[in-house]
Each structure stands twice: as structure tokens, then as C-alpha cells.
Amino acid sequence: MKATFNKVLTTTAVLSMVLTPGAVWAADDTATPTTSTKPAVTEQQKTPAFPDLNTAASWAREQITQAKEMGWIGGYPDGKFYPLNNLTRREAAIIMSGALELKLPDKTVSSYPDVKVWGIKEIEAVKEASLMVGKEEGKFNPDDKITRQELAIILVKAAKISTEGKGDNLTIADADKVWPDAKPYVQVAMDSKLMIGYNNHFNPRDTATRQEMAVMAVNLANVLKDNNTPSEQAGTVAGVTADTLTLNDQSYKLTDAVKGIFNEKNAAVLKDAQVKVEVDGDKNVTKVKGLELTAAGQAPEEGKPEFSGNLTLDGNQAIVEGDVAVHANYISLHNLTVKGNLTVAKEVQNDFEAKNVTVEGNTLIEGGDTNTVVFENSKLEGVQVAKENVKVSFKGNSSVETVEVAKNAELAADQGISLPKVTVKDGVNALKVNAMIDELTLPEKVKVEEVISNYEEAKNWIGKVNGEAHAYNAYKFVTEGVPTSYEAQDLLSQAPADGKTAAEAFAGMQPVKVSLAVDKDNAHAYEGHVRIQPSNVEGVQLWAQDTEGKWWDINKTGWGPAEGFKLNLDLKTDVYVVAQEGTHTIPLKLEDVDKQYGAANNVIVQTNLELKAEPKAEKPADNQDAK
């Protein structure tokens, strides 16, 4: 049975047909119902009200008018409503089947012998939905007048309100006239305002009237709308299965939208977690609004990888609409989107890891240790570091918009990750930096070397300080013309004679063109002296000729005099490769001879040249027998 009722307008879609004379109000099966489409409500239709509205009870007039203005009911041909006319079981079945959007069975013959032609499908639908069933001798008695206690049963079932424990607290004066089986429904109908009494009487055996049906239609619409309005539930996770979530002592069904988080694989990390969820009228969890993890993992066993002892919440790409907080040690978050804020709380004194996590709010680091709070392949907006001596690392293809540092800590990032904006707050005097920073903002009158504890190592990784250019450009090697493979050759026993041309020394060989380029424009060009460091990989020679005609095996001896040469982006050098059979990896390192650039080990840039040398293809022998 469907009871969606997301909008009041759809609550009783058939009332305009059902409450129109010539349709429901016919007395037998020979009548032909009216099937006109419900007209749009206009201002003219809103006023005046039915001319006989004053004959309705005062308590019913507002709802009759509302039902008319919403297009749910219509008048007789003479324009009157006749509010005191009675309601039949057939009429009630048609109203309920249409209002609840029940699926009508494809039947032309009723299972009830006394139901003919009109209302067959609707009566079968309410039967299948257990809203209304037959009476004595297997008959439906479609034209019997429906009593108020019968209508109470139908309405409560339609509203899907539990009657458990109800029925013993009826305070109405005529409670003894209510069927015993109907008492729970009457109590719930009155408690939920689906029906009301008269002077402390319910009059359970009185026939329901048209005015009562109009009132009850509006009441049912409001109850069902409220029942299906999502509510927020909060509590402690007491259990998780494939289909249910138990908060405290209340169980809820899980929709596909939240099963990525609430599932048996995540049960351990969700133990005793505090959660906020959105629940619909059918007790289905539709959204996760907040999550606080309190269960702790363990330190990795000796020899095992970092984070291997962590309890992992794998969100399976699910979304938390609100905030997430981690209050326990050794926790990992994977494959999760957090629409609110993410907090690594002060209770966390050991490792925390986030992998493939997106945080659209702020990420607050109040816990963690020197062994790392790690974000791998994650997308973060603002990160606030508020824990002393914590190490915050960004790995893989992570990105972060801003970082605010309020405590002495360490920032680290993989090569290729740049922190666009880092702001240091007052009181920080020992921030360790192992990351590229585009722009660093310091408190007024504070010098960068007073804040960055490893300044001499990190100074060239910082593009700007308080808006002023600070670092040299970053550089890269550019290699062009590297073939898929080389023809294996014997290494030269000695260098070609000085002044010997490339055509003479390496006839027929195509060179690799090597040059330098700016990789990141941090501030200004480096004007110091550089040289290529030797890498001494066996089985390979890289021959290049300088401007004076001298040949260098740069793999063995490096390239350039000991005092180096000026870094020049306009130079493009031909490098001839002689390699023995095999696959070779040759590091190319550009060394800062003047030691002013500020790079680790004075290496400005390093890249690997991958080479593959294959045996020379043998020429096929002539076929002497060919004809």
C-alpha cells in the first residue's frame, strides 16, 4: 500500500469525482459514475461556498470549504453539497483506493457476489491492501451505510498508525458501545485528530455523513503529510545489519542511499557511534546528517604497514549531509563525502587516515601525533591545524584550498601537491614545512625564518610571503626524441676526440634533445651556477658536446666544469645514447653549485630517463633455393 501524500493537493485525488453526485452517491450498481477530470481551482471557485454550507455543522464548514477549494469535492447539479447525506461502503472504498493511489487490479468480475459493474477494481484494491474486507456470507455489502467506528478502522489503517497498546484508555462516555476490536482504532483516530467526538461521545454506530467525510479527508491528508515529512533521529548505534540500523532501542530500515555507510562491514567502526539520520514516515533512513566515531582501532603489528590496525569506515562513495567527528585512535575514513565539517578530535592521539574523502566544510585537526594525520587522494576546502606537534600529510592527488596553522606542527605533501594558501597564527614559532606553498601569510612583523623551523631547507618551496615574491622558480628537464627502444651497442672505450663532430662520432644515430624549462613560476629565475651530476648507471653512456667541442660522458663524469655554468633555459643539447642490451633507468640531476637555491641536497630538479636497448635485428640469409 502506498501512502505517499507528499503534497496535500494529491491526498484525495479522486474526491472531486467521488463526492460529485451521479457518481459515488448512486444507490445501486446500475448507476453510471461521472469520470470528468478535476478542474483547476480558480478564485471564482473559491467564492462563494456551497449555497447550503450553512446546513453543515459549524465544525465542518471550514474543512468543506477547504476540500472544495482544493478541488477534492464537488456539489450536486443544483450546486449544493448536501453535507448531511450518508456515506456507503462502496464510496469509502473508492475514496481510499484513489486517495492512497492503490494499484487497481485488472479485474472485471469482483470476488464479492454482490459487487457489480461500478467500483469492482477499487473494492478489490482495498481488499488486497487489507483496508476493507467483506462481511457475512462472503459479501461486501457495497451499499450499506458505513458507521463511524468502521470509518475509524479504515482511516487509521490508511494512515499507517500503530494501534499497539491502544484501546484501553477510551475516555468517551459511549466507549461501551464501541466494538472491542474497534476500540484501538477509535482511540488512535481521536488521538491523531483523524476523527473527533461530540460532547464526549464518539457515536460509534452512527452513519458517517458527507460533511464528516470532507473533514476526515482533510484530516487524513494532514496526518499523512506529517507522517511522511522526514524527521531527524539521533542516538547511539546499537547494531547494524545489511538492512537495518538500530539506534538506542529503535530499529530503522536502510535505503540504498545510506547502505554504503551502514552495513555489516562497517559494524565494528560504527559500534557506539553517535549518529543523526533523516527518517521518513515509513521509518526508512534516507540521509546521514551527522556521525561521531568512538570505537578505536589498534597500532599496526610489528612489520605491518602503517594504518593496518586501523578500524576503517568505508563509505562506498556515500554522503554525510552534516558533520563527521573522529574521537578515537587508529581510525581510517575511505570513499566518503562530508558536506559539513570533519573533525579529528583531541581524543585522537595516534594515527588517522583519510583516503578518497571529500570535505566540503572545514577540516579541523585537534588530535593526531607526530606520526601523521594523512589525507590521500582527498579533496579538502579549509584545513585548520590546532594540535601541537601534529604532522599533517597530503598524499597522492590530494588538494586543499587553504591551511591555517595555530600550533607548532608539520606540513608535508607529496611531490606535485602544492598548498595554495597557508596562514600562520600568532604564537607559532616552529612550523616544519615539507611541502610546496604558493603563498604564506604570517602575523605582522613576524619574519619567515622565525616561524619555519627548517627554513634553510624549505625556503625555496615557498612562493610568496605576505604577498611578496620569495622563492626561485621551480625547473624541470625536458627530453625530446626518446625512441621506444635503441639498438644495443658496445660501449665506447674512450671519448671521441675533442672537436670531432657528432656526425663523425655517432654516424646514423638520432640524439635525444635535453633542455630545461620552468616547471612552476614561484617568483624569479635562479641565476646561480649549475651542472649535471653523474649517476654512474652501468651499461649506458650519454655523450654530449660542450661549446668548446669537448665530449662528456655525463652518466659517468657529469656535465660541465666543477664550478658549473649559468642556468640557461635557451640551451637545447643533443645527447647521444650508447647502451648495452637491457632496460636502463638513468637519473638526471641538476646540481646547484652555488648552494643558494635552497633545494634538498642542492638538487634543483631530478628526473629519470628510461632507456631500452634491444639486440640488433639480424638480416635474413638469402634463400638460395628460391625460384
C-alpha positions as CSV (number, residue, x, y, z in Angstrom):
1,M,0.0,0.0,0.0
2,K,1.3,3.4,-0.9
3,A,0.7,6.4,1.3
4,T,2.9,9.0,-0.2
5,F,0.9,12.1,0.3
6,N,3.9,14.4,-0.2
7,K,1.6,17.2,-1.1
8,V,-1.8,17.9,0.3
9,L,-3.2,18.5,-3.1
10,T,-2.6,14.8,-4.1
11,T,-4.1,13.4,-0.9
12,T,-7.6,12.7,-2.2
13,A,-7.1,12.8,-5.9
14,V,-10.5,11.2,-6.6
15,L,-12.6,13.2,-4.1
16,S,-13.7,15.6,-6.8
17,M,-15.1,12.6,-8.7
18,V,-16.3,10.6,-5.7
19,L,-18.1,13.4,-3.9
20,T,-19.8,14.5,-7.1
21,P,-23.5,13.4,-7.5
22,G,-24.2,10.9,-10.1
23,A,-21.0,9.0,-9.1
24,V,-20.5,7.7,-5.6
25,W,-23.8,8.8,-4.3
26,A,-25.8,6.5,-6.5
27,A,-27.7,3.9,-4.6
28,D,-27.0,0.8,-6.7
29,D,-24.8,-0.8,-9.3
30,T,-26.9,0.3,-12.3
31,A,-25.8,3.9,-11.9
32,T,-23.1,5.3,-14.2
33,P,-20.4,7.3,-12.4
34,T,-19.1,10.6,-13.6
35,T,-15.5,10.5,-14.7
36,S,-14.7,14.1,-15.6
37,T,-11.2,15.4,-14.9
38,K,-10.8,17.5,-11.7
39,P,-10.8,21.2,-12.8
40,A,-8.2,23.6,-11.7
41,V,-9.2,25.8,-8.8
42,T,-9.9,29.4,-9.6
43,E,-10.6,32.4,-7.5
44,Q,-14.2,32.2,-8.7
45,Q,-14.5,28.6,-7.4
46,K,-13.2,29.6,-4.1
47,T,-16.1,32.0,-3.5
48,P,-18.9,31.7,-2.9
49,A,-19.0,28.5,-0.9
50,F,-21.7,25.9,-1.4
51,P,-25.1,27.6,-1.0
52,D,-26.1,25.1,1.6
53,L,-22.9,25.3,3.6
54,N,-24.9,26.8,6.5
55,T,-26.7,23.5,6.8
56,A,-23.4,21.8,7.7
57,A,-22.3,21.6,11.3
58,S,-20.2,24.6,12.3
59,W,-17.2,22.4,12.9
60,A,-17.3,21.0,9.4
61,R,-17.7,24.2,7.3
62,E,-14.0,25.2,7.2
63,Q,-12.9,21.7,6.0
64,I,-15.7,21.5,3.5
65,T,-14.6,24.8,2.0
66,Q,-11.0,23.8,2.0
67,A,-11.8,20.5,0.3
68,K,-13.9,22.4,-2.3
69,E,-11.1,25.0,-2.9
70,M,-8.5,22.2,-3.3
71,G,-10.8,20.6,-5.9
72,W,-11.3,17.5,-3.8
73,I,-15.2,17.6,-3.7
74,G,-17.9,18.9,-5.9
75,G,-21.6,19.7,-5.5
76,Y,-24.8,18.3,-7.0
77,P,-26.1,19.7,-10.2
78,D,-28.1,22.3,-8.2
79,G,-24.7,23.5,-6.8
80,K,-25.5,22.2,-3.3
81,F,-23.3,19.9,-1.2
82,Y,-25.9,18.2,0.9
83,P,-23.5,17.7,3.9
84,L,-25.8,15.5,5.9
85,N,-26.2,12.8,3.2
86,N,-24.8,9.4,4.3
87,L,-21.7,7.5,3.1
88,T,-21.7,3.9,1.8
89,R,-19.1,1.2,1.9
90,R,-18.6,1.4,-1.8
91,E,-18.0,5.1,-1.7
92,A,-15.5,4.7,1.1
93,A,-13.6,2.0,-0.9
94,I,-13.4,4.3,-4.0
95,I,-12.2,7.2,-1.9
96,M,-9.5,5.2,-0.1
97,S,-8.2,3.4,-3.2
98,G,-7.8,6.7,-5.1
99,A,-6.5,8.8,-2.2
100,L,-3.9,6.2,-1.4
101,E,-3.0,5.6,-5.1
102,L,-3.6,1.9,-4.7
103,K,-2.8,-0.2,-7.7
104,L,-6.0,-1.3,-9.2
105,P,-6.2,-5.0,-10.2
106,D,-7.1,-5.9,-13.8
107,K,-10.4,-7.5,-12.9
108,T,-13.8,-7.2,-14.4
109,V,-15.5,-9.6,-12.0
110,S,-15.5,-9.0,-8.3
111,S,-14.6,-11.6,-5.8
112,Y,-17.7,-10.4,-4.0
113,P,-21.0,-11.7,-5.5
114,D,-22.9,-8.5,-4.6
115,V,-20.5,-6.1,-6.3
116,K,-21.5,-5.4,-9.9
117,V,-20.1,-3.1,-12.5
118,W,-19.2,0.0,-10.5
119,G,-16.3,0.1,-8.1
120,I,-15.1,-3.5,-8.7
121,K,-11.4,-2.6,-9.1
122,E,-11.4,-0.2,-6.2
123,I,-13.1,-2.6,-3.8
124,E,-10.6,-5.3,-4.8
125,A,-7.8,-2.9,-4.2
126,V,-8.8,-2.0,-0.7
127,K,-9.3,-5.7,0.0
128,E,-5.8,-6.6,-1.2
129,A,-4.5,-3.7,1.0
130,S,-6.4,-5.1,4.0
131,L,-8.2,-1.7,4.4
132,M,-11.7,-3.1,3.9
133,V,-12.9,-6.7,3.7
134,G,-16.2,-8.5,3.2
135,K,-18.9,-9.1,5.7
136,E,-21.1,-12.0,6.3
137,E,-21.6,-14.8,3.7
138,G,-18.6,-13.5,1.7
139,K,-20.4,-10.4,0.6
140,F,-19.1,-6.8,0.6
141,N,-22.5,-5.1,1.1
142,P,-21.4,-2.2,-1.0
143,D,-24.5,0.0,-0.4
144,D,-24.6,-0.4,3.3
145,K,-24.1,2.8,5.2
146,I,-20.7,3.0,6.8
147,T,-20.5,3.6,10.5
148,R,-18.1,6.0,12.3
149,Q,-16.3,3.1,14.1
150,E,-15.9,1.3,10.7
151,L,-14.5,4.5,9.2
152,A,-12.1,4.9,12.2
153,I,-10.6,1.5,11.3
154,I,-10.2,2.4,7.7
155,L,-8.7,5.8,8.4
156,V,-6.2,4.5,10.9
157,K,-5.1,1.7,8.6
158,A,-4.8,4.2,5.7
159,A,-2.7,6.5,7.9
160,K,-0.5,3.5,8.9
161,I,-0.5,4.4,12.6
162,S,0.3,1.7,15.0
163,T,-2.6,0.6,17.4
164,E,-0.3,-1.4,19.7
165,G,-1.2,-0.9,23.3
166,K,-4.2,1.3,22.4
167,G,-7.9,0.8,23.2
168,D,-7.9,0.6,26.9
169,N,-7.8,4.3,27.5
170,L,-11.0,5.5,25.8
171,T,-12.5,8.3,28.0
172,I,-15.6,8.9,25.8
173,A,-18.9,8.4,27.6
174,D,-20.1,5.8,25.0
175,A,-16.9,3.7,25.0
176,D,-19.1,0.6,25.9
177,K,-20.9,0.9,22.5
178,V,-17.6,0.6,20.5
179,W,-16.8,-2.9,19.2
180,P,-14.0,-4.4,21.3
181,D,-11.9,-4.9,18.1
182,A,-12.5,-1.3,17.0
183,K,-11.5,0.4,20.3
184,P,-7.8,0.6,19.5
185,Y,-8.7,2.3,16.2
186,V,-11.1,4.7,17.7
187,Q,-8.6,5.8,20.3
188,V,-5.9,6.3,17.7
189,A,-8.3,8.1,15.3
190,M,-9.2,10.5,18.1
191,D,-5.6,10.9,19.4
192,S,-4.3,11.7,15.9
193,K,-7.2,14.1,15.2
194,L,-8.4,12.0,12.3
195,M,-11.8,12.0,13.9
196,I,-13.4,13.9,16.8
197,G,-16.3,13.3,19.2
198,Y,-19.4,15.2,20.1
199,N,-19.9,16.3,23.7
200,N,-17.6,13.5,25.0
201,H,-19.4,10.9,22.8
202,F,-18.0,9.2,19.7
203,N,-21.3,7.8,18.4
204,P,-19.6,4.7,17.0
205,R,-22.7,3.2,15.4
206,D,-23.9,6.4,13.7
207,T,-23.6,6.5,9.9
208,A,-20.8,8.7,8.6
209,T,-22.0,11.7,6.5
210,R,-20.7,13.7,3.6
211,Q,-19.6,16.5,5.9
212,E,-17.7,14.1,8.0
213,M,-16.0,12.6,5.0
214,A,-14.9,16.0,3.9
215,V,-13.5,16.7,7.3
216,M,-11.8,13.4,7.6
217,A,-10.3,13.7,4.1
218,V,-8.6,16.9,5.2
219,N,-7.6,15.4,8.5
220,L,-6.2,12.3,6.7
221,A,-4.2,14.5,4.3
222,N,-2.6,16.4,7.2
223,V,-1.8,13.2,9.2
224,L,-0.3,11.5,6.2
225,K,1.7,14.6,5.2
226,D,3.1,14.8,8.8
227,N,3.8,11.1,8.8
228,N,5.8,11.4,5.6
229,T,7.6,14.6,6.5
230,P,11.2,13.5,7.1
231,S,12.2,13.7,10.8
232,E,15.6,13.8,12.3
233,Q,16.5,11.0,14.7
234,A,19.7,10.9,16.8
235,G,21.2,8.3,19.0
236,T,23.8,5.7,19.7
237,V,24.4,2.9,17.2
238,A,23.4,-0.3,18.9
239,G,23.5,-2.6,15.9
240,V,23.9,-2.6,12.1
241,T,22.8,-5.3,9.6
242,A,22.5,-5.4,5.9
243,D,19.1,-3.8,6.1
244,T,18.6,-2.2,9.5
245,L,20.1,0.3,11.8
246,T,19.3,0.2,15.5
247,L,19.7,3.5,17.4
248,N,19.3,3.0,21.1
249,D,16.4,0.6,21.2
250,Q,14.7,1.7,17.9
251,S,15.3,0.0,14.6
252,Y,15.1,1.6,11.2
253,K,15.1,0.3,7.7
254,L,18.0,1.3,5.4
255,T,17.7,2.8,1.9
256,D,20.3,2.4,-0.7
257,A,21.5,6.0,-0.2
258,V,22.9,5.1,3.3
259,K,23.8,1.5,3.0
260,G,27.3,2.5,1.9
261,I,27.9,3.7,5.4
262,F,25.5,1.5,7.4
263,N,26.5,-2.1,6.6
264,E,27.9,-5.1,8.3
265,K,31.5,-4.4,7.1
266,N,31.4,-1.1,8.9
267,A,29.8,-2.5,12.1
268,A,33.0,-2.6,14.2
269,V,33.9,1.1,13.5
270,L,30.3,2.1,14.0
271,K,30.0,0.5,17.4
272,D,28.6,3.0,19.9
273,A,28.9,5.8,17.3
274,Q,26.7,8.8,17.7
275,V,24.6,9.5,14.6
276,K,21.9,11.8,13.3
277,V,19.8,10.4,10.5
278,E,16.8,11.6,8.5
279,V,13.9,9.1,8.6
280,D,10.7,9.1,6.5
281,G,7.2,8.2,7.6
282,D,7.9,4.5,7.0
283,K,10.9,4.5,9.3
284,N,13.4,4.4,6.4
285,V,16.7,6.0,6.9
286,T,17.1,8.3,3.9
287,K,20.1,10.5,4.8
288,V,23.0,10.6,7.2
289,K,23.0,14.0,8.9
290,G,25.9,13.6,11.3
291,L,28.4,11.0,12.5
292,E,30.7,10.7,15.5
293,L,33.0,7.7,15.7
294,T,34.1,6.5,19.2
295,A,35.4,2.9,18.6
296,A,39.2,2.6,18.4
297,G,41.5,0.5,16.3
298,Q,44.9,-0.7,17.2
299,A,48.5,0.1,16.4
300,P,49.9,-1.8,13.5
301,E,51.7,-5.1,14.4
302,E,55.4,-5.1,14.1
303,G,56.5,-5.3,10.5
304,K,53.0,-4.5,9.2
305,P,52.1,-1.4,7.1
306,E,51.0,1.8,8.8
307,F,47.2,2.0,9.3
308,S,46.9,-1.8,9.1
309,G,45.5,-1.9,12.6
310,N,43.0,0.9,12.0
311,L,39.3,0.4,12.1
312,T,38.1,1.6,8.7
313,L,34.8,3.2,7.8
314,D,34.4,2.6,4.0
315,G,31.6,4.9,2.9
316,N,31.4,3.3,-0.6
317,Q,31.0,6.8,-2.1
318,A,28.1,7.7,0.2
319,I,27.4,11.2,1.6
320,V,27.1,12.5,5.1
321,E,25.0,15.6,4.8
322,G,26.3,17.1,8.0
323,D,29.5,16.9,10.2
324,V,31.8,14.0,10.9
325,A,33.9,13.8,14.0
326,V,36.5,11.1,15.0
327,H,37.0,10.7,18.7
328,A,39.1,7.5,18.7
329,N,42.6,6.3,17.9
330,Y,43.6,4.4,14.8
331,I,40.6,5.3,12.5
332,S,40.5,5.4,8.7
333,L,37.8,7.0,6.6
334,H,37.6,5.8,3.0
335,N,35.4,6.8,0.0
336,L,33.2,9.3,1.7
337,T,31.8,12.8,1.0
338,V,31.3,15.1,4.0
339,K,29.0,18.0,3.3
340,G,29.7,19.6,6.7
341,N,32.9,19.7,8.7
342,L,35.4,16.9,9.5
343,T,37.0,17.0,13.0
344,V,39.9,14.9,14.1
345,A,39.2,15.4,17.8
346,K,41.5,15.9,20.7
347,E,40.9,12.3,21.9
348,V,42.9,11.1,18.9
349,Q,46.5,10.7,20.0
350,N,47.6,8.3,17.3
351,D,47.3,7.7,13.5
352,F,44.3,8.9,11.5
353,E,43.9,8.3,7.8
354,A,41.5,9.6,5.2
355,K,41.6,8.2,1.6
356,N,39.4,9.3,-1.2
357,V,37.5,11.6,1.1
358,T,35.9,14.9,0.1
359,V,35.2,17.5,2.8
360,E,33.1,20.5,1.6
361,G,33.3,22.2,5.0
362,N,36.3,22.8,7.2
363,T,38.7,20.1,8.4
364,L,39.7,20.7,12.0
365,I,42.8,18.9,13.3
366,E,42.7,18.9,17.1
367,G,44.3,15.4,17.5
368,G,46.9,13.2,15.9
369,D,50.6,12.8,16.6
370,T,54.0,13.3,15.0
371,N,53.5,10.0,13.1
372,T,50.9,11.6,10.9
373,V,47.4,12.6,10.1
374,V,47.2,11.6,6.4
375,F,44.9,12.7,3.6
376,E,45.4,10.6,0.5
377,N,43.7,11.3,-2.8
378,S,41.3,13.6,-0.9
379,K,39.7,16.9,-1.7
380,L,39.6,19.4,1.1
381,E,38.5,23.0,1.4
382,G,39.9,24.7,4.6
383,V,42.2,22.8,7.0
384,Q,42.8,24.2,10.5
385,V,45.7,22.7,12.4
386,A,45.1,23.2,16.1
387,K,47.2,20.3,17.7
388,E,50.8,20.8,18.9
389,N,53.5,18.8,17.1
390,V,51.0,17.0,14.8
391,K,52.2,16.1,11.3
392,V,49.6,16.6,8.6
393,S,50.4,15.0,5.3
394,F,48.8,15.3,1.9
395,K,49.5,12.4,-0.5
396,G,48.6,11.1,-3.9
397,N,46.5,13.5,-5.8
398,S,45.1,15.4,-2.8
399,S,44.1,19.0,-3.0
400,V,43.4,21.6,-0.3
401,E,42.3,25.2,-0.7
402,T,43.6,26.8,2.5
403,V,45.5,25.7,5.6
404,E,45.5,27.6,8.9
405,V,48.2,26.7,11.4
406,A,47.5,27.7,15.0
407,K,50.1,25.4,16.7
408,N,53.7,24.3,16.1
409,A,53.2,21.4,13.7
410,E,54.5,19.9,10.5
411,L,53.0,20.2,7.0
412,A,54.1,17.6,4.4
413,A,53.0,16.9,0.9
414,D,53.9,14.6,-1.9
415,Q,55.8,16.0,-4.9
416,G,53.2,17.5,-7.3
417,I,50.9,18.7,-4.5
418,S,51.0,22.4,-3.7
419,L,49.3,24.2,-0.8
420,P,47.8,27.3,-2.3
421,K,47.4,29.4,0.9
422,V,48.9,28.7,4.3
423,T,48.2,31.2,7.1
424,V,50.2,31.1,10.3
425,K,48.6,32.4,13.5
426,D,50.2,34.3,16.4
427,G,52.4,32.1,18.7
428,V,53.6,29.7,16.1
429,N,57.4,29.6,16.1
430,A,58.4,26.1,15.0
431,L,56.4,25.1,11.9
432,K,58.2,22.5,9.9
433,V,57.5,22.5,6.2
434,N,58.0,19.7,3.8
435,A,55.6,20.9,1.1
436,M,55.3,23.4,-1.7
437,I,53.5,26.5,-0.5
438,D,52.2,29.0,-3.1
439,E,51.5,31.8,-0.6
440,L,52.4,32.0,3.1
441,T,50.8,34.6,5.3
442,L,52.4,35.5,8.6
443,P,51.4,37.7,11.5
444,E,52.5,41.3,11.2
445,K,56.2,42.0,11.9
446,V,57.0,38.3,12.1
447,K,59.8,37.0,9.9
448,V,59.5,33.8,8.0
449,E,62.8,32.4,9.4
450,E,61.4,32.9,12.9
451,V,58.4,30.7,12.0
452,I,59.7,27.9,9.7
453,S,61.9,25.7,11.8
454,N,63.6,24.2,8.7
455,Y,63.7,27.4,6.8
456,E,67.1,26.9,5.0
457,E,65.7,23.6,3.6
458,A,62.2,24.9,2.8
459,K,62.8,28.5,1.7
460,N,62.7,27.7,-1.9
461,W,59.4,25.8,-1.6
462,I,57.5,29.0,-0.6
463,G,56.4,31.2,-3.5
464,K,55.3,34.3,-1.7
465,V,55.4,35.5,1.9
466,N,52.8,38.1,2.8
467,G,52.3,38.8,-0.8
468,E,55.9,39.4,-1.7
469,A,57.9,37.1,-4.0
470,H,60.1,34.8,-2.0
471,A,61.2,31.7,-3.9
472,Y,63.1,30.9,-7.1
473,N,61.3,29.3,-10.0
474,A,61.0,25.5,-10.0
475,Y,62.5,23.8,-13.0
476,K,62.2,20.6,-15.0
477,F,64.1,18.6,-17.5
478,V,62.5,18.3,-21.0
479,T,63.5,15.4,-23.1
480,E,62.5,15.1,-26.8
481,G,63.1,12.4,-29.3
482,V,63.4,9.4,-26.9
483,P,62.8,6.3,-29.1
484,T,60.8,3.3,-27.9
485,S,64.0,1.3,-28.0
486,Y,67.6,1.7,-29.0
487,E,69.8,-0.7,-30.9
488,A,72.2,-2.3,-28.4
489,Q,75.8,-1.4,-28.9
490,D,79.2,-1.9,-27.3
491,L,80.2,0.9,-25.1
492,L,83.0,3.2,-26.4
493,S,86.3,2.5,-24.8
494,Q,87.2,6.2,-24.8
495,A,85.6,9.5,-25.5
496,P,85.6,10.8,-29.1
497,A,88.4,13.2,-29.9
498,D,87.8,16.8,-28.9
499,G,86.4,18.7,-31.8
500,K,85.1,15.6,-33.6
501,T,81.7,16.3,-34.9
502,A,78.6,14.3,-33.9
503,A,78.3,13.0,-37.5
504,E,81.8,11.7,-37.3
505,A,81.5,10.2,-33.8
506,F,77.9,8.8,-33.9
507,A,77.1,8.3,-37.6
508,G,73.5,7.4,-38.2
509,M,72.4,7.9,-34.5
510,Q,69.5,10.2,-33.6
511,P,70.2,12.3,-30.5
512,V,67.8,12.9,-27.5
513,K,67.3,16.6,-27.1
514,V,67.6,17.7,-23.5
515,S,66.7,21.2,-22.2
516,L,65.5,22.9,-19.1
517,A,62.2,24.7,-18.6
518,V,60.3,26.5,-15.8
519,D,58.0,24.0,-14.0
520,K,56.4,26.5,-11.6
521,D,56.8,30.2,-11.7
522,N,57.3,30.9,-8.0
523,A,58.9,34.3,-8.1
524,H,62.1,34.8,-10.2
525,A,64.7,33.0,-12.2
526,Y,67.7,31.4,-10.4
527,E,70.9,33.0,-11.6
528,G,73.4,30.7,-9.9
529,H,75.7,28.1,-11.4
530,V,74.6,24.5,-12.1
531,R,75.9,21.3,-13.5
532,I,74.6,17.8,-14.3
533,Q,75.5,15.3,-11.6
534,P,76.9,11.9,-12.6
535,S,74.6,9.0,-12.0
536,N,77.0,6.1,-12.9
537,V,74.5,3.6,-14.2
538,E,76.3,0.6,-15.7
539,G,75.9,-0.3,-19.3
540,V,75.0,3.2,-20.6
541,Q,76.9,6.1,-22.0
542,L,75.3,9.5,-22.5
543,W,77.6,11.6,-24.8
544,A,77.2,15.4,-25.1
545,Q,79.5,18.0,-26.6
546,D,80.0,21.4,-25.0
547,T,80.5,24.7,-26.8
548,E,84.3,24.2,-26.9
549,G,84.0,20.9,-28.7
550,K,84.7,18.7,-25.7
551,W,82.8,15.4,-25.4
552,W,81.3,14.4,-21.9
553,D,80.0,11.0,-20.8
554,I,77.6,12.8,-18.5
555,N,76.4,9.5,-17.0
556,K,80.0,8.9,-15.7
557,T,81.5,12.3,-15.2
558,G,78.6,14.7,-15.1
559,W,78.4,17.6,-17.4
560,G,80.1,20.9,-17.0
561,P,83.2,22.1,-15.1
562,A,83.3,21.8,-11.4
563,E,82.4,25.5,-10.9
564,G,79.3,24.8,-13.1
565,F,77.7,27.0,-15.7
566,K,74.9,29.6,-15.7
567,L,71.5,28.1,-15.8
568,N,70.2,28.8,-19.3
569,L,66.7,27.9,-20.5
570,D,67.6,28.7,-24.1
571,L,70.0,25.9,-24.5
572,K,68.9,22.6,-26.0
573,T,71.7,19.9,-26.0
574,D,72.0,16.9,-28.2
575,V,72.7,13.7,-26.1
576,Y,73.8,10.6,-27.9
577,V,73.0,7.3,-26.2
578,V,75.2,4.2,-26.4
579,A,73.7,1.4,-24.4
580,Q,74.2,-2.3,-23.9
581,E,71.3,-4.7,-24.2
582,G,68.7,-4.3,-21.4
583,T,66.4,-1.7,-19.7
584,H,68.1,1.2,-18.0
585,T,66.9,3.9,-15.6
586,I,69.2,6.9,-15.6
587,P,68.6,9.7,-13.0
588,L,69.2,13.2,-14.4
589,K,70.1,15.5,-11.6
590,L,70.7,19.3,-11.9
591,E,73.0,20.3,-9.1
592,D,73.1,23.8,-7.5
593,V,76.9,24.5,-7.4
594,D,76.5,27.9,-5.7
595,K,74.3,26.3,-3.0
596,Q,71.9,29.3,-3.0
597,Y,68.8,27.7,-4.5
598,G,67.7,26.1,-1.2
599,A,66.8,22.6,-2.5
600,A,67.4,19.4,-0.5
601,N,71.0,18.1,-1.2
602,N,71.3,21.1,-3.6
603,V,69.4,19.2,-6.3
604,I,67.3,21.7,-8.2
605,V,65.5,19.1,-10.3
606,Q,65.7,15.4,-10.9
607,T,64.0,13.2,-13.5
608,N,64.6,9.6,-14.7
609,L,65.4,8.8,-18.3
610,E,64.1,5.4,-19.2
611,L,66.0,3.5,-21.9
612,K,65.5,0.2,-23.5
613,A,68.3,-1.3,-25.7
614,E,67.4,-4.4,-27.9
615,P,69.7,-6.6,-29.9
616,K,70.4,-5.6,-33.5
617,A,68.0,-7.4,-35.8
618,E,69.8,-10.0,-37.9
619,K,69.3,-9.7,-41.6
620,P,67.7,-12.8,-43.1
621,A,70.0,-15.0,-45.1
622,D,69.4,-15.2,-48.9
623,N,67.3,-18.2,-49.9
624,Q,69.5,-20.0,-52.4
625,D,66.6,-22.3,-53.4
626,A,64.2,-19.5,-54.2
627,K,62.9,-19.6,-57.8
